[in-house]
Amino acid sequence: MERPVEGGEMAAALRAAKRALRGELRQRLRGLGAAEKQRQSRLLAREVICHPKYQESKRIAIFLSMPDEIQTEEIIKNIFKQGKECFIPRYKPHSNHMDMLKLSSAEDISSLTLTSWNILQPSDDDSAREEALAGGGLDLIFMPGLGFDKKGNRLGRGKGYYDTYLERCMKHPSGKPYTIALAFREQICESVPVAENDIQVDEILYEHC
């Protein structure tokens, strides 16, 4: 009977460590001004556009930014400019289920629904869009997150959407896509607490001091 208790205590300690770090990171991000966010976002957009993995990828998933995330608008415009296929998340509330649905153009974003979380995404009754894993899979996923460490560990917002989606990707014939996290330098941590089922990102892009 001792081992489950020990495991439960470890899980509780991990949840507490993640919760504390999320609070610290949210505070750091609140201190970032709009101009600084825009400056770092533009710098990363230029870095992405020159990145070999981006250049060779045809089917790319990318998040539509919340105010405390790297702004992805320039990258999305370039995806279409380069003739690549662009997929964006549709999160299912009260679950850890997410689909990546095809965007027809950068202008298509204006037709999307604003959720209660203040995120633009295709509506629940929008069944016309291709889901990436129903077709050719994905070559590259740009990952959001609250915090990252230099080993590739990622701290999300606690819902598990991306870890669950990557597990689905691994079962697709095309295999797991390459993953790149986009971060403000203020989101880089010494160490991110992780569980065994937390999936590392392949690469983290941020401004190096």
Solvent accessible surface area in square Angstrom, and as a share of the most:
residue,aa,sasa,rsa
1,M,202,0.90
2,E,147,0.66
3,R,200,0.73
4,P,97,0.61
5,V,90,0.52
6,E,103,0.46
7,G,36,0.35
8,G,39,0.38
9,E,111,0.50
10,M,130,0.58
11,A,42,0.32
12,A,46,0.36
13,A,62,0.48
14,L,43,0.22
15,R,142,0.52
16,A,43,0.34
17,A,45,0.35
18,K,31,0.13
19,R,154,0.56
20,A,70,0.55
21,L,23,0.11
22,R,37,0.14
23,G,36,0.35
24,E,84,0.37
25,L,0,0.00
26,R,91,0.33
27,Q,124,0.55
28,R,82,0.30
29,L,5,0.03
30,R,180,0.66
31,G,70,0.67
32,L,19,0.09
33,G,43,0.41
34,A,83,0.64
35,A,81,0.63
36,E,47,0.21
37,K,35,0.15
38,Q,92,0.41
39,R,100,0.37
40,Q,1,0.01
41,S,5,0.03
42,R,119,0.43
43,L,47,0.23
44,L,2,0.01
45,A,2,0.01
46,R,150,0.55
47,E,66,0.30
48,V,0,0.00
49,I,51,0.26
50,C,94,0.56
51,H,23,0.10
52,P,93,0.59
53,K,69,0.29
54,Y,2,0.01
55,Q,106,0.47
56,E,113,0.51
57,S,5,0.03
58,K,132,0.56
59,R,31,0.11
60,I,0,0.00
61,A,0,0.00
62,I,0,0.00
63,F,3,0.01
64,L,22,0.11
65,S,35,0.23
66,M,31,0.14
67,P,93,0.59
68,D,33,0.17
69,E,10,0.04
70,I,1,0.00
71,Q,72,0.32
72,T,3,0.02
73,E,106,0.47
74,E,77,0.34
75,I,1,0.00
76,I,2,0.01
77,K,109,0.46
78,N,16,0.08
79,I,0,0.00
80,F,52,0.22
81,K,166,0.70
82,Q,97,0.43
83,G,67,0.64
84,K,21,0.09
85,E,51,0.23
86,C,0,0.00
87,F,0,0.00
88,I,0,0.00
89,P,5,0.03
90,R,46,0.17
91,Y,23,0.09
92,K,118,0.50
93,P,61,0.38
94,H,188,0.84
95,S,43,0.27
96,N,72,0.37
97,H,68,0.30
98,M,2,0.01
99,D,24,0.12
100,M,0,0.00
101,L,5,0.03
102,K,62,0.26
103,L,1,0.01
104,S,86,0.56
105,S,34,0.22
106,A,21,0.17
107,E,132,0.59
108,D,21,0.11
109,I,33,0.17
110,S,103,0.67
111,S,81,0.52
112,L,16,0.08
113,T,68,0.39
114,L,106,0.53
115,T,34,0.20
116,S,114,0.74
117,W,92,0.32
118,N,89,0.46
119,I,17,0.09
120,L,61,0.31
121,Q,12,0.05
122,P,1,0.01
123,S,39,0.25
124,D,116,0.60
125,D,124,0.64
126,D,35,0.18
127,S,108,0.70
128,A,100,0.78
129,R,50,0.18
130,E,61,0.27
131,E,27,0.12
132,A,0,0.00
133,L,30,0.15
134,A,90,0.70
135,G,35,0.34
136,G,45,0.43
137,G,1,0.01
138,L,6,0.03
139,D,60,0.31
140,L,0,0.00
141,I,0,0.00
142,F,0,0.00
143,M,0,0.00
144,P,11,0.07
145,G,5,0.04
146,L,0,0.00
147,G,0,0.00
148,F,0,0.00
149,D,3,0.02
150,K,156,0.66
151,K,160,0.68
152,G,6,0.06
153,N,17,0.09
154,R,36,0.13
155,L,2,0.01
156,G,13,0.12
157,R,76,0.28
158,G,53,0.51
159,K,119,0.50
160,G,34,0.33
161,Y,15,0.06
162,Y,8,0.03
163,D,25,0.13
164,T,36,0.21
165,Y,2,0.01
166,L,1,0.00
167,E,76,0.34
168,R,70,0.25
169,C,0,0.00
170,M,95,0.43
171,K,171,0.73
172,H,27,0.12
173,P,130,0.82
174,S,64,0.41
175,G,25,0.24
176,K,72,0.30
177,P,6,0.04
178,Y,58,0.22
179,T,0,0.00
180,I,0,0.00
181,A,0,0.00
182,L,4,0.02
183,A,0,0.00
184,F,0,0.00
185,R,86,0.31
186,E,44,0.20
187,Q,3,0.01
188,I,27,0.13
189,C,11,0.06
190,E,172,0.77
191,S,77,0.49
192,V,4,0.02
193,P,34,0.21
194,V,58,0.33
195,A,35,0.27
196,E,186,0.84
197,N,105,0.54
198,D,37,0.19
199,I,32,0.16
200,Q,91,0.40
201,V,7,0.04
202,D,71,0.37
203,E,50,0.22
204,I,24,0.12
205,L,11,0.05
206,Y,23,0.09
207,E,25,0.11
208,H,129,0.58
209,C,149,0.89
